[in-house]
Amino acid sequence: MELIEQIKEKARKLHKRIVLAEGSELRTLKAAEILLQESLARITLLGDIQMIKEITLREGINISGAEIKDPRTDSRREHYAAMMVEIRKSKGLTKEEALESLNNPLVFGPMMIKAGDADGEIAGAINSTGDVLRPALQYVKTLPGVSVVSGVFFMLFKNKALGDNGIMVFADCAVIPDPDEQQLAEIAVTTAKTARSIANIEPRVAMLSFSTKGSAQHARVDKVVNATRIAHEMAPDLMIDGELQLDAALSEEVGQLKSPGSLVAGKANVLVFPGLEAANIGYKLVQRLAGAEAIGPVLQGMAAPINDLSRGCSVSDIVNMVAITATQAE
Ligand code: ACO
């Protein structure tokens, strides 16, 4: 069974409560109809209730079964505002400011999760990554023991000889522009867990650089060497190797020549890039030039799953992302 089908099957069983914060956006409404038809999640749409009803009537979209909430008038506003004031008391947030920001569905959605009224959220079809992520980071925050949220892509290849049965995981392609060595180590360890829990693969993690085992000297190489060491300390059982160039990570021949005896070199299925520029460009190169399907970014490290869509997303991208979000909420 294809990865996305496995994820959907799992989501169906979990039946989680997922918030679609951009509730009056057309692709989102079409996705909500499919999600409800296929019983992939319980759906809450945020937005102007009258407007949502008008759009669905006009477009012939059936969302009966979805909960619709208007963040500007919802009965939970006072409760959420009190929680926000408490969470942001060191920042001096006032109740009035909290109530004002709750008008924004991108704040209201994370607060529903924080209050236990929902299990996960997605947005981003009409909002930037930063605007989706900021309230999530401020109020939902990270998992215990994790200090950074990062984003992975599942790269699905037609050639099943690549990665694990055609699946590879790339990180961090979405969040931290220039991770330090500690953050890079955390990204590696968290990505390995995500690879296991969502893609069912046993991770072999390559810490990528422009150098393999000391072939070049530079502060950027040192960062990857140190990150690899820290990741080893954090997860001693994890199969991880670095610093590796991409060919050493993927080609058995080059890998064994440059990092002999490595359990990862030549057979990596998780690629951790040294920074966001390389990762974001890298996944798009593989998607555009190698024709791989890129599923993501799937955010990891957050205390509850909140995922960001691309503004060019399709209806089926939204459906898939809700299914992934639901499985992350397990
Ligand atoms: N993990 C955990 N917490 C974080 C992280 C992180 N990665 N980044 C920021 N935070 C926290 C901060 O500590 C801060 O907390 P506080 O307010 O309680 O002190 C809060 O989040 C807000 O942080 P700021 O630094 O004020 O927020 P900023 O405006 O820098 O936003 C953001 C952070 C949005 C993640 C930023 O790093 C960003 O824009 N990253 C790039 C996103 C992007 O454009 N990606 C490429 C597109 S996606 C794609 O193509 C697939």
Residues whose N, C-alpha, C, O or C-beta is under 5 A from the ligand:
A	BS01	ACO	T129 G130 L133 R134 L137 Q138 S147 V148 V149 C173 A174 V175 I176 P297
